[in-house]
Each structure stands twice: as C-alpha cells, then as structure tokens.
Amino acid sequence: MPELKLSDITLHYEVDGSGPPVLLLAGMLSDNATWLPLVPLLSERFTVIRPDNRTTGRTEPKDAAADCALMAEDAMALMAHLGHEKFHVAGHSLGGLLSLEIAHTVPDRVATATVLASGRVRSPRTASLFSTLLAIRGAPEGEEMWLRAFYPWVFGNQFFEEPARIEEALIAARAYPHAQSFDAMKRQVAAFHAFRPKAKMAEITCPALVLYAGQDLMIPPDLARPSFAPIPDLTEATIEHAGHSIVWDAPTEVAAHLTSFLDANAL
C-alpha cells in the first residue's frame, strides 16, 4: 500500500500511469476515489497521483490536525518524495483552492494549476450546508439521510432522471470501506470553516485552468468567476450539464479540457 510517513500522519496515495506527473487533490468529504472516472482517461498519457487528504480515505490517524494549509504541505511533501521537481496540479472544490495555494507557495515547481467546480469565495450557504449535513448525520438513522440530502447539491439534473441511480449511489457509498467517519467529517468541516487561503490570485505565475459546472448549486459559476479574474494567465470553460460533482457528471469532457490544457503547457 503506497504511503508516506510524515511528522504527524501517514499519507496514503495512489499512482497510476506514466508520463508527466499530475497531482489530483480531492475536495470536501472526499478521498482519492473522487478521481476514479478520470484515471483511465488520463493514465495513458500522464502519471496520475492521488493522495487522501487528512481526515479522509486511508490517511491516518483521523484525529491528526486537519488544517487545510497542512493538507497543501502534505501534497508538496508527497511530490518531493516521489521525485517530481516540477508537476501539474489539479483540484476539485476545496482541492482546487489547495492547488492554487501550492502554485503560489512553490511557483518554481508547479507547471500548471487546474481548478474544478470551485471558487475563491466564502459562501454562507455552503457553510450552512456542511453544518446541516453534520446535524443530519449525527441524528438516528442519519448515515443514509445525510447522503440523500447531499446528492441534490453535488449532482446535475441528469443524475436524477433515473431514480435508480440514487439508490445505487447510496448502496455504493454505504459499502465503501474507506468512507469518512462522522468524527473525521466534523474535523474536516471545522477545518473548512477556518480556512483562509493565503494565495493572491494576481500572483499566480503559472497557467491556470478553471472548469465551472453549469448546474453547480454549491459554487455557482457566476459567483465563482470574479474570484479568479485576477489570475494573469487564465483559461476558463464551463461544462453546462454538470453539477458540483463535475468529475462524475462529465468525466469525458473534464478529461478533454484537462488534457488539452496540459498539452498546451507541457513540462
């Protein structure tokens, strides 16, 4: 099992494929499995590296400090451990903000930064959502109900056209052996509330790609777009039929945009 022992955690990660290295960072309530739809689409051309952020997946212990800045430091330490002096980084939601923190912190090491379904904004609605999900999950029989409450926020309209998909997703989520525990979820939500990104968008020196999800209820494109406007070398695109879970709603389109961008800014 690939893992990296750091000062206070053992970081689990996965590596697939070969070629230029691409670091993929998961968002809130997710681990490296959030990228599974993209792995076969990218791994024939790239070395795809997927760590489990603190509080998620197989990274231990779950009660280690859950600060988001530490998550970015963990990812940088992993790339140094793997011997990648320069790499591409991409992140979904919270992971997108972490990717920009990394690009700002070690600009000489980051070739490109990609942000998926994210925004440099503090949305009271999103903060309220995570607090509400915690309250639901902490109630009797909450393990299923919090997921049912969460799905309309993360998936696009197409997901709900066949009701069976909801039940299939619930079964898969409940059966997933590395699912984030309630206590770990509380720790990550607290870290999210406390996160104050340090990266200044006008100081991001590498090319940056931002992919918006047209049906994103958590971070609507119109709300997110102004926050990225100061990035000097910025490419933007919107996948109209995708929800916040853009990688699962539109993996082929995400892979096409990302591959084209990485090819245009090769290491």
N, C-alpha and C positions, 0 to 999 in steps of 0.2 A: 504494500500500500504506500503510494508516494506521500511523504510527509516531510516537513521541515520543522525542526525544533528551534524555537525562538526563546527569548528570555522568559516569557510567561505563558506561551501557548505552544501546542504542536499543530502546525498549519497543514491541513490536508489539501491536496491539489490533484488535478488530473492533467495529463499531457497527451495530446493526440496529433497525429500527422507529422509533416516535415515541411521545412521552408522557413520563410521569415516569421519570427515569433509575434504572436498576437495574444496579449493578456486580456482576458474577459472577466469583468467584475460584476457580480450579481447585485441585485437591488434588495430592498427590504423584504424580509420574511422568506428569502430565497437562498439557496446554495448553488453550487456549480451546476446542478441539474437543470437550472433555468435555461442553460445554453444548449441543451441536448438537440433541439431541432436544427441548430446551426452547425454542429460538429461535423456531420458527414458532408455538409456543403462547403466547409472551409478547410477541412483537414487534408484534402488532397493537394492544396496549394500552400498551406501555412502550418506552422507549429502552433497549435491551439492550447493555451494554458488557462486552466480554470481553478482558482482557489476557492475554498469555502471560507467566507468571511467569518470573523469572530461571532460567536453565538449560533452558527449555522453548520449544517452538514456534519462532517466528521472531524472538524477542528475542535480540539479540546484544550483546557476544560471550558465548559459552557459558562462558568462563573468568572472567567477572566475579565479584565477591564474591557469594556465594549465600545470605547471611544472611537468615533469614525476616523479621526486622524491616525489612530493606531492601525486601523484596517488598511489605510493607504500605505503606511510604513511596512506593514506585513507584506503587501503585494510587491513593493520595491525590493524588500529583502529576498523575496522568492525569486524575482528575476535576476538578482545578483547571484544568488545561489545556483541558479540554472546556467549561469554564464552568459546571459544576454546583455551585452553592454548597451545595445540600442534595440528598441522594440516598439510595436504599435500597442495601444491600449484602448479598450472599448468597455463601456459600462452601461448597464440598464438602470434607469431610475436613480436610486441612491448611488449605485455603481458608476453612473455617468458623472456624478459630481466628484466621486473619488478619482475617476480618470483625469479630470481637469486638475484636481489637487496634485496628482502625480506629475502631470505635464508641467505644472507651474513650479513644482519643487525640484525636479531633475530635468530641466529642459534639454540638456545635452544627451539624455538617454531616450527620450520619447520622440519617435518619428512622426506619429500622428495620434490624435485623440478623437474618439468617437463617442457620442452621447446618444443614447436611445431612450425615447419616452421619458424625458427628464426636463427639469427647469431649475434655474438658479433663482428660485422664488421660495418664500415661506408662505405656504397656503394654510390658513386656519382650517379650511375644510379638510385637507389631507391630514393635518394633525388630529382633528376631531375624529376622522375615520379610524385611525390607528387606535386611539383611545377607546372608541366604541367597540372595535373588534376585540380588544383585550377584555372589555367588560363582558361581551357575549361569550367569549371562550372560557372565561372564569366561572360562568354560570353552569348549573347542572345541564348535562347533555350539550354543552357548548362546543365540543370538538367538531361536531358536524355543522352546527348553526353558524359558527363564525365563518366557515368556508362558504356556505350558501350566501351569506351576507357580503362576502368579499368578491365573489365571482363577477357580479354586475359592474364592479369598479375596474376590473382588470381585463375582461374580455370584450371584444367587439360584438356588434349585433349578430354576426354570422354564427357565433358560438351558440346562441340561444335559439336559433331557428330549429334545431333538433333537440328537444328536451332530454333525450337520452344522453347527450354529451355531458349534461350537468351531473347526472348520476355516475357516469363513467369517470368523470374528473374527481368526484367525491371518493369513489372507491379507490382510485389510484393514489389520491392524497392521503387517505387514511391508512393505506397499506405501505406507503413509502417508509422504508426503515430508518431513514436519516432525517425525518421531519423535525423541524424546530419545536422544542418543547414550549409549554406555556411560560415557564420561568425565563427561558432564553429569549422568547419573544418579548417579554416585558423589558428585559435588559436592552434589547436592540431598539425597541420603541423609545426608551428613555434616551439612548444614545442619539437617535434621530432627532428628538426634540432639542437636544443640547448642541447639535452640530452647527457650527458657524464656519462655513468654508472660508479659507484664507486666500485662495487664488483669486487674483484680479483678472477679469476676462480680457482686458486690454493688454495684459502682459503675457498672454498665452502665445508663445512664439511658433509652435508647430501648427501645421494644417489641422483644422478641426472639422469634423462632420457631425451635424446634428440631425437625427432622424426623428421626426414627430409622428405621433399616431393620431390620425384624424378623428377617431372616436374615443380619445383618451379623456376619461372623466376625472382622473386623479390629477393630471397635469395637462390641461387643455393647451393645444399649440399656441393659441392667441395669448395666453397668459405667459407661456414659457419663452416665446420668441424674443421679446425685448431683452431678456436677461442675457442672451448670447450675442446680441448685436455688436458689442464692442470687440469681439474676437477678431483680430486683424485678418487672418486667413481662414475664412469661414465658408463652408458648404452646407446648405440646408436642403432637406427634402421631406415631404410628407407622404406617408402611406395612409391614404384616406380611409380604407376599410378596416384598419387595425385599431384595437383598443390598447390600453396601457401595457398589456402583455404582448407587446409587438413581436417578440421573437417567436411566440407560439401562434399568434394570429396570422403572421405573414413571414414565415422563415425564408421563403424563396426570394421575396422582394428585399428583405433585410440583407441577405447574403449577397445579392446582386449589387446593391448600393455599396456595401462594405468592401466587397472585392474590387469594384471599380475604383473606389477611393484609395484603397491601399496600393493598387497597381499604379495609380497616378502619382503616388507619393512613396515610391519604393525605397526600401532601406539601401 
